[in-house]
Amino acid sequence: MFPVIKRQRIAMVGYTTFQTDPRLIRHVGKLVKSGFDVDVVTLASSEFGRESDTEHIHFFLPMTRRYERQSRFNIIIDYCYFTFFVMIILVRNHLFDTRYALVHIKQYA
């Protein structure tokens, strides 16, 4: 019997929606082709449906972008909420699921 080699896991975090950002899609595609499992933590999209998990890509969508034409204070509050939810997701996954080989955080703005 051959030993089962477990793929390393990488977390990609972006304050953007996965369906509308070609850079994020390209980065995730290259990581999967390179042999990694990828956890994608981004904003949920109200225009598109929920992105479904695949064999090597797992999506975590904690919130939607809410600040269309709002004050700077509300934008900062949204960033803080997103950062808090991302922290909880990454710590929970890292401690109880699989340790991350790399966490890539990008604003994608």
MODELLER restraints for C-alpha pairs under 7 A, 6 or more apart:
rsr = mdl.restraints
at = mdl.atoms
rsr.add(forms.Gaussian(group=physical.xy_distance, feature=features.Distance(at['CA:7:A'], at['CA:35:A']), mean=6.55, stdev=0.5))
rsr.add(forms.Gaussian(group=physical.xy_distance, feature=features.Distance(at['CA:7:A'], at['CA:36:A']), mean=5.57, stdev=0.5))
rsr.add(forms.Gaussian(group=physical.xy_distance, feature=features.Distance(at['CA:7:A'], at['CA:37:A']), mean=6.22, stdev=0.5))
rsr.add(forms.Gaussian(group=physical.xy_distance, feature=features.Distance(at['CA:8:A'], at['CA:36:A']), mean=5.29, stdev=0.5))
rsr.add(forms.Gaussian(group=physical.xy_distance, feature=features.Distance(at['CA:8:A'], at['CA:37:A']), mean=6.13, stdev=0.5))
rsr.add(forms.Gaussian(group=physical.xy_distance, feature=features.Distance(at['CA:8:A'], at['CA:101:A']), mean=6.18, stdev=0.5))
rsr.add(forms.Gaussian(group=physical.xy_distance, feature=features.Distance(at['CA:9:A'], at['CA:36:A']), mean=5.69, stdev=0.5))
rsr.add(forms.Gaussian(group=physical.xy_distance, feature=features.Distance(at['CA:9:A'], at['CA:37:A']), mean=4.64, stdev=0.5))
rsr.add(forms.Gaussian(group=physical.xy_distance, feature=features.Distance(at['CA:9:A'], at['CA:38:A']), mean=5.64, stdev=0.5))
rsr.add(forms.Gaussian(group=physical.xy_distance, feature=features.Distance(at['CA:9:A'], at['CA:100:A']), mean=5.11, stdev=0.5))
rsr.add(forms.Gaussian(group=physical.xy_distance, feature=features.Distance(at['CA:9:A'], at['CA:101:A']), mean=5.80, stdev=0.5))
rsr.add(forms.Gaussian(group=physical.xy_distance, feature=features.Distance(at['CA:10:A'], at['CA:36:A']), mean=6.78, stdev=0.5))
rsr.add(forms.Gaussian(group=physical.xy_distance, feature=features.Distance(at['CA:10:A'], at['CA:37:A']), mean=6.25, stdev=0.5))
rsr.add(forms.Gaussian(group=physical.xy_distance, feature=features.Distance(at['CA:10:A'], at['CA:38:A']), mean=4.89, stdev=0.5))
rsr.add(forms.Gaussian(group=physical.xy_distance, feature=features.Distance(at['CA:10:A'], at['CA:39:A']), mean=6.22, stdev=0.5))
rsr.add(forms.Gaussian(group=physical.xy_distance, feature=features.Distance(at['CA:10:A'], at['CA:100:A']), mean=5.42, stdev=0.5))
rsr.add(forms.Gaussian(group=physical.xy_distance, feature=features.Distance(at['CA:10:A'], at['CA:101:A']), mean=5.70, stdev=0.5))
rsr.add(forms.Gaussian(group=physical.xy_distance, feature=features.Distance(at['CA:10:A'], at['CA:102:A']), mean=4.97, stdev=0.5))
rsr.add(forms.Gaussian(group=physical.xy_distance, feature=features.Distance(at['CA:10:A'], at['CA:103:A']), mean=5.81, stdev=0.5))
rsr.add(forms.Gaussian(group=physical.xy_distance, feature=features.Distance(at['CA:11:A'], at['CA:38:A']), mean=5.70, stdev=0.5))
rsr.add(forms.Gaussian(group=physical.xy_distance, feature=features.Distance(at['CA:11:A'], at['CA:39:A']), mean=4.66, stdev=0.5))
rsr.add(forms.Gaussian(group=physical.xy_distance, feature=features.Distance(at['CA:11:A'], at['CA:40:A']), mean=5.99, stdev=0.5))
rsr.add(forms.Gaussian(group=physical.xy_distance, feature=features.Distance(at['CA:11:A'], at['CA:100:A']), mean=6.81, stdev=0.5))
rsr.add(forms.Gaussian(group=physical.xy_distance, feature=features.Distance(at['CA:11:A'], at['CA:102:A']), mean=6.42, stdev=0.5))
rsr.add(forms.Gaussian(group=physical.xy_distance, feature=features.Distance(at['CA:11:A'], at['CA:103:A']), mean=4.65, stdev=0.5))
rsr.add(forms.Gaussian(group=physical.xy_distance, feature=features.Distance(at['CA:11:A'], at['CA:104:A']), mean=6.06, stdev=0.5))
rsr.add(forms.Gaussian(group=physical.xy_distance, feature=features.Distance(at['CA:12:A'], at['CA:38:A']), mean=6.95, stdev=0.5))
rsr.add(forms.Gaussian(group=physical.xy_distance, feature=features.Distance(at['CA:12:A'], at['CA:39:A']), mean=6.11, stdev=0.5))
rsr.add(forms.Gaussian(group=physical.xy_distance, feature=features.Distance(at['CA:12:A'], at['CA:40:A']), mean=4.88, stdev=0.5))
rsr.add(forms.Gaussian(group=physical.xy_distance, feature=features.Distance(at['CA:12:A'], at['CA:41:A']), mean=6.12, stdev=0.5))
rsr.add(forms.Gaussian(group=physical.xy_distance, feature=features.Distance(at['CA:12:A'], at['CA:103:A']), mean=6.13, stdev=0.5))
rsr.add(forms.Gaussian(group=physical.xy_distance, feature=features.Distance(at['CA:12:A'], at['CA:104:A']), mean=4.91, stdev=0.5))
rsr.add(forms.Gaussian(group=physical.xy_distance, feature=features.Distance(at['CA:12:A'], at['CA:105:A']), mean=6.08, stdev=0.5))
rsr.add(forms.Gaussian(group=physical.xy_distance, feature=features.Distance(at['CA:13:A'], at['CA:40:A']), mean=6.08, stdev=0.5))
rsr.add(forms.Gaussian(group=physical.xy_distance, feature=features.Distance(at['CA:13:A'], at['CA:41:A']), mean=4.75, stdev=0.5))
rsr.add(forms.Gaussian(group=physical.xy_distance, feature=features.Distance(at['CA:13:A'], at['CA:42:A']), mean=5.96, stdev=0.5))
rsr.add(forms.Gaussian(group=physical.xy_distance, feature=features.Distance(at['CA:13:A'], at['CA:104:A']), mean=6.09, stdev=0.5))
rsr.add(forms.Gaussian(group=physical.xy_distance, feature=features.Distance(at['CA:13:A'], at['CA:105:A']), mean=4.66, stdev=0.5))
rsr.add(forms.Gaussian(group=physical.xy_distance, feature=features.Distance(at['CA:13:A'], at['CA:106:A']), mean=6.16, stdev=0.5))
rsr.add(forms.Gaussian(group=physical.xy_distance, feature=features.Distance(at['CA:14:A'], at['CA:41:A']), mean=6.48, stdev=0.5))
rsr.add(forms.Gaussian(group=physical.xy_distance, feature=features.Distance(at['CA:14:A'], at['CA:42:A']), mean=5.13, stdev=0.5))
rsr.add(forms.Gaussian(group=physical.xy_distance, feature=features.Distance(at['CA:14:A'], at['CA:105:A']), mean=6.07, stdev=0.5))
rsr.add(forms.Gaussian(group=physical.xy_distance, feature=features.Distance(at['CA:14:A'], at['CA:106:A']), mean=5.06, stdev=0.5))
rsr.add(forms.Gaussian(group=physical.xy_distance, feature=features.Distance(at['CA:14:A'], at['CA:107:A']), mean=5.21, stdev=0.5))
rsr.add(forms.Gaussian(group=physical.xy_distance, feature=features.Distance(at['CA:14:A'], at['CA:108:A']), mean=6.20, stdev=0.5))
rsr.add(forms.Gaussian(group=physical.xy_distance, feature=features.Distance(at['CA:15:A'], at['CA:42:A']), mean=5.71, stdev=0.5))
rsr.add(forms.Gaussian(group=physical.xy_distance, feature=features.Distance(at['CA:15:A'], at['CA:43:A']), mean=6.12, stdev=0.5))
rsr.add(forms.Gaussian(group=physical.xy_distance, feature=features.Distance(at['CA:15:A'], at['CA:107:A']), mean=5.20, stdev=0.5))
rsr.add(forms.Gaussian(group=physical.xy_distance, feature=features.Distance(at['CA:15:A'], at['CA:108:A']), mean=6.55, stdev=0.5))
rsr.add(forms.Gaussian(group=physical.xy_distance, feature=features.Distance(at['CA:16:A'], at['CA:42:A']), mean=5.75, stdev=0.5))
rsr.add(forms.Gaussian(group=physical.xy_distance, feature=features.Distance(at['CA:16:A'], at['CA:43:A']), mean=5.52, stdev=0.5))
rsr.add(forms.Gaussian(group=physical.xy_distance, feature=features.Distance(at['CA:16:A'], at['CA:108:A']), mean=6.37, stdev=0.5))
rsr.add(forms.Gaussian(group=physical.xy_distance, feature=features.Distance(at['CA:17:A'], at['CA:42:A']), mean=5.74, stdev=0.5))
rsr.add(forms.Gaussian(group=physical.xy_distance, feature=features.Distance(at['CA:17:A'], at['CA:43:A']), mean=5.01, stdev=0.5))
rsr.add(forms.Gaussian(group=physical.xy_distance, feature=features.Distance(at['CA:17:A'], at['CA:44:A']), mean=6.10, stdev=0.5))
rsr.add(forms.Gaussian(group=physical.xy_distance, feature=features.Distance(at['CA:17:A'], at['CA:45:A']), mean=6.02, stdev=0.5))
rsr.add(forms.Gaussian(group=physical.xy_distance, feature=features.Distance(at['CA:18:A'], at['CA:24:A']), mean=6.56, stdev=0.5))
rsr.add(forms.Gaussian(group=physical.xy_distance, feature=features.Distance(at['CA:18:A'], at['CA:25:A']), mean=6.64, stdev=0.5))
rsr.add(forms.Gaussian(group=physical.xy_distance, feature=features.Distance(at['CA:18:A'], at['CA:42:A']), mean=6.51, stdev=0.5))
rsr.add(forms.Gaussian(group=physical.xy_distance, feature=features.Distance(at['CA:28:A'], at['CA:38:A']), mean=6.90, stdev=0.5))
rsr.add(forms.Gaussian(group=physical.xy_distance, feature=features.Distance(at['CA:32:A'], at['CA:38:A']), mean=6.97, stdev=0.5))
rsr.add(forms.Gaussian(group=physical.xy_distance, feature=features.Distance(at['CA:32:A'], at['CA:56:A']), mean=6.66, stdev=0.5))
rsr.add(forms.Gaussian(group=physical.xy_distance, feature=features.Distance(at['CA:37:A'], at['CA:56:A']), mean=4.63, stdev=0.5))
rsr.add(forms.Gaussian(group=physical.xy_distance, feature=features.Distance(at['CA:37:A'], at['CA:57:A']), mean=5.98, stdev=0.5))
rsr.add(forms.Gaussian(group=physical.xy_distance, feature=features.Distance(at['CA:38:A'], at['CA:56:A']), mean=6.21, stdev=0.5))
rsr.add(forms.Gaussian(group=physical.xy_distance, feature=features.Distance(at['CA:38:A'], at['CA:57:A']), mean=4.90, stdev=0.5))
rsr.add(forms.Gaussian(group=physical.xy_distance, feature=features.Distance(at['CA:38:A'], at['CA:58:A']), mean=6.32, stdev=0.5))
rsr.add(forms.Gaussian(group=physical.xy_distance, feature=features.Distance(at['CA:39:A'], at['CA:57:A']), mean=5.90, stdev=0.5))
rsr.add(forms.Gaussian(group=physical.xy_distance, feature=features.Distance(at['CA:39:A'], at['CA:58:A']), mean=4.77, stdev=0.5))
rsr.add(forms.Gaussian(group=physical.xy_distance, feature=features.Distance(at['CA:39:A'], at['CA:59:A']), mean=5.90, stdev=0.5))
rsr.add(forms.Gaussian(group=physical.xy_distance, feature=features.Distance(at['CA:40:A'], at['CA:58:A']), mean=6.09, stdev=0.5))
rsr.add(forms.Gaussian(group=physical.xy_distance, feature=features.Distance(at['CA:40:A'], at['CA:59:A']), mean=4.86, stdev=0.5))
rsr.add(forms.Gaussian(group=physical.xy_distance, feature=features.Distance(at['CA:40:A'], at['CA:60:A']), mean=6.06, stdev=0.5))
rsr.add(forms.Gaussian(group=physical.xy_distance, feature=features.Distance(at['CA:41:A'], at['CA:59:A']), mean=6.10, stdev=0.5))
rsr.add(forms.Gaussian(group=physical.xy_distance, feature=features.Distance(at['CA:41:A'], at['CA:60:A']), mean=4.75, stdev=0.5))
rsr.add(forms.Gaussian(group=physical.xy_distance, feature=features.Distance(at['CA:41:A'], at['CA:61:A']), mean=5.85, stdev=0.5))
rsr.add(forms.Gaussian(group=physical.xy_distance, feature=features.Distance(at['CA:42:A'], at['CA:60:A']), mean=6.68, stdev=0.5))
rsr.add(forms.Gaussian(group=physical.xy_distance, feature=features.Distance(at['CA:42:A'], at['CA:61:A']), mean=5.40, stdev=0.5))
rsr.add(forms.Gaussian(group=physical.xy_distance, feature=features.Distance(at['CA:43:A'], at['CA:61:A']), mean=5.31, stdev=0.5))
rsr.add(forms.Gaussian(group=physical.xy_distance, feature=features.Distance(at['CA:43:A'], at['CA:62:A']), mean=6.48, stdev=0.5))
rsr.add(forms.Gaussian(group=physical.xy_distance, feature=features.Distance(at['CA:43:A'], at['CA:63:A']), mean=5.50, stdev=0.5))
rsr.add(forms.Gaussian(group=physical.xy_distance, feature=features.Distance(at['CA:43:A'], at['CA:64:A']), mean=5.14, stdev=0.5))
rsr.add(forms.Gaussian(group=physical.xy_distance, feature=features.Distance(at['CA:43:A'], at['CA:65:A']), mean=6.55, stdev=0.5))
rsr.add(forms.Gaussian(group=physical.xy_distance, feature=features.Distance(at['CA:44:A'], at['CA:61:A']), mean=5.01, stdev=0.5))
rsr.add(forms.Gaussian(group=physical.xy_distance, feature=features.Distance(at['CA:44:A'], at['CA:62:A']), mean=6.91, stdev=0.5))
rsr.add(forms.Gaussian(group=physical.xy_distance, feature=features.Distance(at['CA:44:A'], at['CA:63:A']), mean=5.65, stdev=0.5))
rsr.add(forms.Gaussian(group=physical.xy_distance, feature=features.Distance(at['CA:44:A'], at['CA:64:A']), mean=4.76, stdev=0.5))
rsr.add(forms.Gaussian(group=physical.xy_distance, feature=features.Distance(at['CA:45:A'], at['CA:64:A']), mean=6.15, stdev=0.5))
rsr.add(forms.Gaussian(group=physical.xy_distance, feature=features.Distance(at['CA:51:A'], at['CA:59:A']), mean=6.94, stdev=0.5))
rsr.add(forms.Gaussian(group=physical.xy_distance, feature=features.Distance(at['CA:53:A'], at['CA:59:A']), mean=6.00, stdev=0.5))
rsr.add(forms.Gaussian(group=physical.xy_distance, feature=features.Distance(at['CA:62:A'], at['CA:85:A']), mean=6.32, stdev=0.5))
rsr.add(forms.Gaussian(group=physical.xy_distance, feature=features.Distance(at['CA:67:A'], at['CA:74:A']), mean=6.69, stdev=0.5))
rsr.add(forms.Gaussian(group=physical.xy_distance, feature=features.Distance(at['CA:67:A'], at['CA:75:A']), mean=5.87, stdev=0.5))
rsr.add(forms.Gaussian(group=physical.xy_distance, feature=features.Distance(at['CA:94:A'], at['CA:100:A']), mean=6.13, stdev=0.5))
